[in-house]
């Protein structure tokens, strides 16, 4: 596994989520908006897990 790949995955998911949320807002599609928000939430959790791993030396 490449160094930082989990954080890169989280960053990618966050960007996709922001994009999907914006599209949902622009088109008035609450499903897209909520799915985008969910992706952003998942990315935040992944980042938090990686931060804990880094802080404890487990990562």
Order of alpha helices (4+ residues) and beta strands (2+ residues): alpha-alpha
